[in-house]
Amino acid sequence: MLWPFHIAQLETFSTGSVYVNFVPEYDEERSIGPYGANRPKLEDIKSRVDKLNLFRSNINILPKG
């Protein structure tokens, strides 16, 4: 069986984050993962573009303020 070896090799390409479509919607601890360091920037953009939070599917980024 070689597949465990190949999976282990993929770790070198991993960022340690999660894919946004595979995160439970209300699990805040994990919802930070897919956005990482970009989260504050995305919150600023969300505050300007979507103040009413109309686009809130998947892992929601709340508008600041």
Order of alpha helices (4+ residues) and beta strands (2+ residues): alpha-alpha-alpha
